[in-house]
Amino acid sequence: MRILILCTGNSCRSQMAEGFLRSIDPRLEVFSAGTNPALAVNPFAVAVMKEAGIDISRNSPKSVDLFLDEPFDFVITVCGGAREACPAFIGTVRNRLHIGFDDPADAVGTVDEVMPVFRKVRDEIRAGFTGFYLERIAPGLFNEPIL
């Protein structure tokens, strides 16, 4: 099962979603990428994922161009803002989905003001991708039980 999660910068939402899916079922091949990748994963995303017990500190933003020639079972876009355009993926895809979230990187202020925004989006991503897994993957794509 190969899954690609797309966003613009590949520094927050797509990285968090990749981390959650990998933690839910390590048998999945999960990748994330962006159309305009940032230089590094957002440190607030790293911090809130660490709070959730998932280490994404070694991840790095990647360009969607790296994956264009690869087939995927699911390509999922996570851009959510009205002014934000989600990237399109032109590679071979069995299923295209959109599970949108606001961009926590838009939050401004002190650490004490920004962290709750990242936590809220992190929790929404966890719920959204857990639901995706339970509804779209678990019922029939794997026959052995998940431990």
Biotite code that builds the C-alpha atoms (Angstrom):
import biotite.structure as struc

atoms = struc.array([
    struc.Atom([0.000, 0.000, 0.000], chain_id="A", res_id=1, res_name="MET", atom_name="CA", element="C"),
    struc.Atom([1.662, 3.208, -1.205], chain_id="A", res_id=2, res_name="ARG", atom_name="CA", element="C"),
    struc.Atom([0.359, 6.594, -0.066], chain_id="A", res_id=3, res_name="ILE", atom_name="CA", element="C"),
    struc.Atom([1.561, 10.073, -1.024], chain_id="A", res_id=4, res_name="LEU", atom_name="CA", element="C"),
    struc.Atom([0.456, 13.099, 0.999], chain_id="A", res_id=5, res_name="ILE", atom_name="CA", element="C"),
    struc.Atom([0.708, 16.414, -0.838], chain_id="A", res_id=6, res_name="LEU", atom_name="CA", element="C"),
    struc.Atom([0.777, 20.011, 0.260], chain_id="A", res_id=7, res_name="CYS", atom_name="CA", element="C"),
    struc.Atom([2.506, 23.154, -0.888], chain_id="A", res_id=8, res_name="THR", atom_name="CA", element="C"),
    struc.Atom([5.569, 23.436, 1.377], chain_id="A", res_id=9, res_name="GLY", atom_name="CA", element="C"),
    struc.Atom([5.752, 19.902, 2.830], chain_id="A", res_id=10, res_name="ASN", atom_name="CA", element="C"),
    struc.Atom([6.844, 21.421, 6.144], chain_id="A", res_id=11, res_name="SER", atom_name="CA", element="C"),
    struc.Atom([3.823, 21.019, 8.466], chain_id="A", res_id=12, res_name="CYS", atom_name="CA", element="C"),
    struc.Atom([0.543, 19.286, 7.617], chain_id="A", res_id=13, res_name="ARG", atom_name="CA", element="C"),
    struc.Atom([1.815, 16.709, 5.146], chain_id="A", res_id=14, res_name="SER", atom_name="CA", element="C"),
    struc.Atom([4.741, 15.863, 7.435], chain_id="A", res_id=15, res_name="GLN", atom_name="CA", element="C"),
    struc.Atom([2.411, 15.379, 10.412], chain_id="A", res_id=16, res_name="MET", atom_name="CA", element="C"),
    struc.Atom([0.021, 13.243, 8.354], chain_id="A", res_id=17, res_name="ALA", atom_name="CA", element="C"),
    struc.Atom([2.918, 11.093, 7.131], chain_id="A", res_id=18, res_name="GLU", atom_name="CA", element="C"),
    struc.Atom([4.068, 10.616, 10.725], chain_id="A", res_id=19, res_name="GLY", atom_name="CA", element="C"),
    struc.Atom([0.624, 9.582, 11.929], chain_id="A", res_id=20, res_name="PHE", atom_name="CA", element="C"),
    struc.Atom([0.010, 7.109, 9.098], chain_id="A", res_id=21, res_name="LEU", atom_name="CA", element="C"),
    struc.Atom([3.427, 5.519, 9.596], chain_id="A", res_id=22, res_name="ARG", atom_name="CA", element="C"),
    struc.Atom([2.688, 5.164, 13.327], chain_id="A", res_id=23, res_name="SER", atom_name="CA", element="C"),
    struc.Atom([-0.778, 3.674, 12.736], chain_id="A", res_id=24, res_name="ILE", atom_name="CA", element="C"),
    struc.Atom([0.483, 0.924, 10.451], chain_id="A", res_id=25, res_name="ASP", atom_name="CA", element="C"),
    struc.Atom([4.196, 0.506, 9.699], chain_id="A", res_id=26, res_name="PRO", atom_name="CA", element="C"),
    struc.Atom([3.357, -1.785, 6.775], chain_id="A", res_id=27, res_name="ARG", atom_name="CA", element="C"),
    struc.Atom([2.215, 1.225, 4.775], chain_id="A", res_id=28, res_name="LEU", atom_name="CA", element="C"),
    struc.Atom([4.646, 2.944, 2.425], chain_id="A", res_id=29, res_name="GLU", atom_name="CA", element="C"),
    struc.Atom([3.917, 6.586, 3.228], chain_id="A", res_id=30, res_name="VAL", atom_name="CA", element="C"),
    struc.Atom([5.566, 9.586, 1.600], chain_id="A", res_id=31, res_name="PHE", atom_name="CA", element="C"),
    struc.Atom([4.909, 13.309, 1.674], chain_id="A", res_id=32, res_name="SER", atom_name="CA", element="C"),
    struc.Atom([5.888, 16.033, -0.745], chain_id="A", res_id=33, res_name="ALA", atom_name="CA", element="C"),
    struc.Atom([5.164, 19.597, -1.800], chain_id="A", res_id=34, res_name="GLY", atom_name="CA", element="C"),
    struc.Atom([4.944, 21.644, -4.956], chain_id="A", res_id=35, res_name="THR", atom_name="CA", element="C"),
    struc.Atom([7.164, 24.317, -3.423], chain_id="A", res_id=36, res_name="ASN", atom_name="CA", element="C"),
    struc.Atom([9.068, 22.531, -0.655], chain_id="A", res_id=37, res_name="PRO", atom_name="CA", element="C"),
    struc.Atom([10.332, 24.532, 2.294], chain_id="A", res_id=38, res_name="ALA", atom_name="CA", element="C"),
    struc.Atom([13.943, 24.342, 3.417], chain_id="A", res_id=39, res_name="LEU", atom_name="CA", element="C"),
    struc.Atom([13.132, 22.433, 6.600], chain_id="A", res_id=40, res_name="ALA", atom_name="CA", element="C"),
    struc.Atom([10.274, 20.878, 8.540], chain_id="A", res_id=41, res_name="VAL", atom_name="CA", element="C"),
    struc.Atom([8.620, 23.521, 10.694], chain_id="A", res_id=42, res_name="ASN", atom_name="CA", element="C"),
    struc.Atom([10.052, 23.308, 14.244], chain_id="A", res_id=43, res_name="PRO", atom_name="CA", element="C"),
    struc.Atom([6.587, 23.786, 15.766], chain_id="A", res_id=44, res_name="PHE", atom_name="CA", element="C"),
    struc.Atom([5.356, 20.745, 13.798], chain_id="A", res_id=45, res_name="ALA", atom_name="CA", element="C"),
    struc.Atom([8.324, 18.754, 15.092], chain_id="A", res_id=46, res_name="VAL", atom_name="CA", element="C"),
    struc.Atom([7.554, 19.867, 18.671], chain_id="A", res_id=47, res_name="ALA", atom_name="CA", element="C"),
    struc.Atom([3.842, 19.025, 18.651], chain_id="A", res_id=48, res_name="VAL", atom_name="CA", element="C"),
    struc.Atom([4.465, 15.657, 17.014], chain_id="A", res_id=49, res_name="MET", atom_name="CA", element="C"),
    struc.Atom([7.064, 14.896, 19.682], chain_id="A", res_id=50, res_name="LYS", atom_name="CA", element="C"),
    struc.Atom([4.352, 15.626, 22.267], chain_id="A", res_id=51, res_name="GLU", atom_name="CA", element="C"),
    struc.Atom([2.257, 12.961, 20.503], chain_id="A", res_id=52, res_name="ALA", atom_name="CA", element="C"),
    struc.Atom([5.127, 10.475, 20.664], chain_id="A", res_id=53, res_name="GLY", atom_name="CA", element="C"),
    struc.Atom([6.115, 10.690, 16.984], chain_id="A", res_id=54, res_name="ILE", atom_name="CA", element="C"),
    struc.Atom([9.546, 11.891, 15.886], chain_id="A", res_id=55, res_name="ASP", atom_name="CA", element="C"),
    struc.Atom([9.566, 13.756, 12.558], chain_id="A", res_id=56, res_name="ILE", atom_name="CA", element="C"),
    struc.Atom([12.755, 15.684, 13.369], chain_id="A", res_id=57, res_name="SER", atom_name="CA", element="C"),
    struc.Atom([14.787, 13.765, 10.772], chain_id="A", res_id=58, res_name="ARG", atom_name="CA", element="C"),
    struc.Atom([12.261, 14.357, 7.981], chain_id="A", res_id=59, res_name="ASN", atom_name="CA", element="C"),
    struc.Atom([12.953, 16.855, 5.249], chain_id="A", res_id=60, res_name="SER", atom_name="CA", element="C"),
    struc.Atom([10.654, 18.567, 2.749], chain_id="A", res_id=61, res_name="PRO", atom_name="CA", element="C"),
    struc.Atom([10.654, 16.929, -0.674], chain_id="A", res_id=62, res_name="LYS", atom_name="CA", element="C"),
    struc.Atom([9.465, 18.013, -4.100], chain_id="A", res_id=63, res_name="SER", atom_name="CA", element="C"),
    struc.Atom([6.496, 16.258, -5.658], chain_id="A", res_id=64, res_name="VAL", atom_name="CA", element="C"),
    struc.Atom([8.670, 15.968, -8.782], chain_id="A", res_id=65, res_name="ASP", atom_name="CA", element="C"),
    struc.Atom([10.552, 13.121, -7.074], chain_id="A", res_id=66, res_name="LEU", atom_name="CA", element="C"),
    struc.Atom([7.398, 10.991, -7.143], chain_id="A", res_id=67, res_name="PHE", atom_name="CA", element="C"),
    struc.Atom([5.851, 11.715, -10.544], chain_id="A", res_id=68, res_name="LEU", atom_name="CA", element="C"),
    struc.Atom([6.963, 8.429, -12.109], chain_id="A", res_id=69, res_name="ASP", atom_name="CA", element="C"),
    struc.Atom([5.849, 6.281, -9.182], chain_id="A", res_id=70, res_name="GLU", atom_name="CA", element="C"),
    struc.Atom([2.447, 4.594, -8.769], chain_id="A", res_id=71, res_name="PRO", atom_name="CA", element="C"),
    struc.Atom([0.370, 5.202, -5.639], chain_id="A", res_id=72, res_name="PHE", atom_name="CA", element="C"),
    struc.Atom([-2.730, 3.608, -4.181], chain_id="A", res_id=73, res_name="ASP", atom_name="CA", element="C"),
    struc.Atom([-3.730, 6.935, -2.638], chain_id="A", res_id=74, res_name="PHE", atom_name="CA", element="C"),
    struc.Atom([-2.660, 10.512, -3.206], chain_id="A", res_id=75, res_name="VAL", atom_name="CA", element="C"),
    struc.Atom([-4.103, 12.762, -0.517], chain_id="A", res_id=76, res_name="ILE", atom_name="CA", element="C"),
    struc.Atom([-3.971, 16.555, -0.535], chain_id="A", res_id=77, res_name="THR", atom_name="CA", element="C"),
    struc.Atom([-4.088, 18.325, 2.826], chain_id="A", res_id=78, res_name="VAL", atom_name="CA", element="C"),
    struc.Atom([-4.213, 22.018, 1.892], chain_id="A", res_id=79, res_name="CYS", atom_name="CA", element="C"),
    struc.Atom([-7.176, 23.638, 3.535], chain_id="A", res_id=80, res_name="GLY", atom_name="CA", element="C"),
    struc.Atom([-7.165, 27.422, 3.359], chain_id="A", res_id=81, res_name="GLY", atom_name="CA", element="C"),
    struc.Atom([-9.491, 29.166, 0.924], chain_id="A", res_id=82, res_name="ALA", atom_name="CA", element="C"),
    struc.Atom([-6.603, 31.187, -0.495], chain_id="A", res_id=83, res_name="ARG", atom_name="CA", element="C"),
    struc.Atom([-4.369, 28.171, -0.861], chain_id="A", res_id=84, res_name="GLU", atom_name="CA", element="C"),
    struc.Atom([-4.268, 25.980, -3.936], chain_id="A", res_id=85, res_name="ALA", atom_name="CA", element="C"),
    struc.Atom([-3.650, 22.276, -3.454], chain_id="A", res_id=86, res_name="CYS", atom_name="CA", element="C"),
    struc.Atom([-1.117, 20.698, -5.766], chain_id="A", res_id=87, res_name="PRO", atom_name="CA", element="C"),
    struc.Atom([-2.178, 18.326, -8.508], chain_id="A", res_id=88, res_name="ALA", atom_name="CA", element="C"),
    struc.Atom([-0.454, 15.002, -8.975], chain_id="A", res_id=89, res_name="PHE", atom_name="CA", element="C"),
    struc.Atom([-0.165, 13.700, -12.506], chain_id="A", res_id=90, res_name="ILE", atom_name="CA", element="C"),
    struc.Atom([1.369, 10.295, -11.745], chain_id="A", res_id=91, res_name="GLY", atom_name="CA", element="C"),
    struc.Atom([-0.397, 6.930, -11.674], chain_id="A", res_id=92, res_name="THR", atom_name="CA", element="C"),
    struc.Atom([-2.934, 6.977, -8.837], chain_id="A", res_id=93, res_name="VAL", atom_name="CA", element="C"),
    struc.Atom([-5.688, 4.530, -7.916], chain_id="A", res_id=94, res_name="ARG", atom_name="CA", element="C"),
    struc.Atom([-7.467, 6.927, -5.526], chain_id="A", res_id=95, res_name="ASN", atom_name="CA", element="C"),
    struc.Atom([-7.284, 10.706, -5.095], chain_id="A", res_id=96, res_name="ARG", atom_name="CA", element="C"),
    struc.Atom([-8.577, 12.246, -1.877], chain_id="A", res_id=97, res_name="LEU", atom_name="CA", element="C"),
    struc.Atom([-8.615, 15.621, -0.191], chain_id="A", res_id=98, res_name="HIS", atom_name="CA", element="C"),
    struc.Atom([-8.506, 15.846, 3.601], chain_id="A", res_id=99, res_name="ILE", atom_name="CA", element="C"),
    struc.Atom([-8.000, 19.559, 4.208], chain_id="A", res_id=100, res_name="GLY", atom_name="CA", element="C"),
    struc.Atom([-6.617, 21.370, 7.229], chain_id="A", res_id=101, res_name="PHE", atom_name="CA", element="C"),
    struc.Atom([-5.823, 24.992, 7.996], chain_id="A", res_id=102, res_name="ASP", atom_name="CA", element="C"),
    struc.Atom([-2.146, 25.864, 7.770], chain_id="A", res_id=103, res_name="ASP", atom_name="CA", element="C"),
    struc.Atom([-0.756, 26.210, 11.301], chain_id="A", res_id=104, res_name="PRO", atom_name="CA", element="C"),
    struc.Atom([2.271, 28.031, 9.865], chain_id="A", res_id=105, res_name="ALA", atom_name="CA", element="C"),
    struc.Atom([-0.033, 31.028, 9.401], chain_id="A", res_id=106, res_name="ASP", atom_name="CA", element="C"),
    struc.Atom([-0.171, 31.427, 13.193], chain_id="A", res_id=107, res_name="ALA", atom_name="CA", element="C"),
    struc.Atom([1.702, 34.441, 14.553], chain_id="A", res_id=108, res_name="VAL", atom_name="CA", element="C"),
    struc.Atom([2.640, 35.519, 18.036], chain_id="A", res_id=109, res_name="GLY", atom_name="CA", element="C"),
    struc.Atom([4.588, 34.117, 20.916], chain_id="A", res_id=110, res_name="THR", atom_name="CA", element="C"),
    struc.Atom([5.402, 30.440, 21.357], chain_id="A", res_id=111, res_name="VAL", atom_name="CA", element="C"),
    struc.Atom([2.541, 30.264, 23.876], chain_id="A", res_id=112, res_name="ASP", atom_name="CA", element="C"),
    struc.Atom([0.175, 31.626, 21.209], chain_id="A", res_id=113, res_name="GLU", atom_name="CA", element="C"),
    struc.Atom([1.446, 29.548, 18.267], chain_id="A", res_id=114, res_name="VAL", atom_name="CA", element="C"),
    struc.Atom([1.775, 26.140, 19.923], chain_id="A", res_id=115, res_name="MET", atom_name="CA", element="C"),
    struc.Atom([-1.982, 25.759, 20.607], chain_id="A", res_id=116, res_name="PRO", atom_name="CA", element="C"),
    struc.Atom([-2.668, 26.382, 16.898], chain_id="A", res_id=117, res_name="VAL", atom_name="CA", element="C"),
    struc.Atom([-0.213, 23.647, 15.918], chain_id="A", res_id=118, res_name="PHE", atom_name="CA", element="C"),
    struc.Atom([-1.685, 21.298, 18.543], chain_id="A", res_id=119, res_name="ARG", atom_name="CA", element="C"),
    struc.Atom([-5.202, 21.876, 17.221], chain_id="A", res_id=120, res_name="LYS", atom_name="CA", element="C"),
    struc.Atom([-4.190, 21.134, 13.627], chain_id="A", res_id=121, res_name="VAL", atom_name="CA", element="C"),
    struc.Atom([-2.094, 18.139, 14.776], chain_id="A", res_id=122, res_name="ARG", atom_name="CA", element="C"),
    struc.Atom([-5.119, 16.687, 16.554], chain_id="A", res_id=123, res_name="ASP", atom_name="CA", element="C"),
    struc.Atom([-7.330, 17.310, 13.507], chain_id="A", res_id=124, res_name="GLU", atom_name="CA", element="C"),
    struc.Atom([-4.769, 15.561, 11.293], chain_id="A", res_id=125, res_name="ILE", atom_name="CA", element="C"),
    struc.Atom([-4.572, 12.612, 13.691], chain_id="A", res_id=126, res_name="ARG", atom_name="CA", element="C"),
    struc.Atom([-8.374, 12.278, 13.677], chain_id="A", res_id=127, res_name="ALA", atom_name="CA", element="C"),
    struc.Atom([-8.645, 12.742, 9.905], chain_id="A", res_id=128, res_name="GLY", atom_name="CA", element="C"),
    struc.Atom([-5.971, 10.202, 9.027], chain_id="A", res_id=129, res_name="PHE", atom_name="CA", element="C"),
    struc.Atom([-7.058, 7.694, 11.658], chain_id="A", res_id=130, res_name="THR", atom_name="CA", element="C"),
    struc.Atom([-10.533, 7.893, 10.136], chain_id="A", res_id=131, res_name="GLY", atom_name="CA", element="C"),
    struc.Atom([-9.089, 7.516, 6.626], chain_id="A", res_id=132, res_name="PHE", atom_name="CA", element="C"),
    struc.Atom([-7.142, 4.436, 7.724], chain_id="A", res_id=133, res_name="TYR", atom_name="CA", element="C"),
    struc.Atom([-10.103, 2.812, 9.471], chain_id="A", res_id=134, res_name="LEU", atom_name="CA", element="C"),
    struc.Atom([-12.541, 3.536, 6.628], chain_id="A", res_id=135, res_name="GLU", atom_name="CA", element="C"),
    struc.Atom([-10.420, 3.099, 3.504], chain_id="A", res_id=136, res_name="ARG", atom_name="CA", element="C"),
    struc.Atom([-7.487, 0.841, 4.343], chain_id="A", res_id=137, res_name="ILE", atom_name="CA", element="C"),
    struc.Atom([-8.206, -1.461, 7.272], chain_id="A", res_id=138, res_name="ALA", atom_name="CA", element="C"),
    struc.Atom([-11.480, -3.048, 6.060], chain_id="A", res_id=139, res_name="PRO", atom_name="CA", element="C"),
    struc.Atom([-10.143, -4.983, 3.122], chain_id="A", res_id=140, res_name="GLY", atom_name="CA", element="C"),
    struc.Atom([-6.665, -4.160, 2.013], chain_id="A", res_id=141, res_name="LEU", atom_name="CA", element="C"),
    struc.Atom([-4.850, -6.085, 4.724], chain_id="A", res_id=142, res_name="PHE", atom_name="CA", element="C"),
    struc.Atom([-6.031, -9.474, 5.879], chain_id="A", res_id=143, res_name="ASN", atom_name="CA", element="C"),
    struc.Atom([-3.763, -9.992, 8.853], chain_id="A", res_id=144, res_name="GLU", atom_name="CA", element="C"),
    struc.Atom([-4.582, -8.304, 12.172], chain_id="A", res_id=145, res_name="PRO", atom_name="CA", element="C"),
    struc.Atom([-2.751, -5.177, 13.221], chain_id="A", res_id=146, res_name="ILE", atom_name="CA", element="C"),
    struc.Atom([-0.822, -5.604, 16.434], chain_id="A", res_id=147, res_name="LEU", atom_name="CA", element="C"),
])
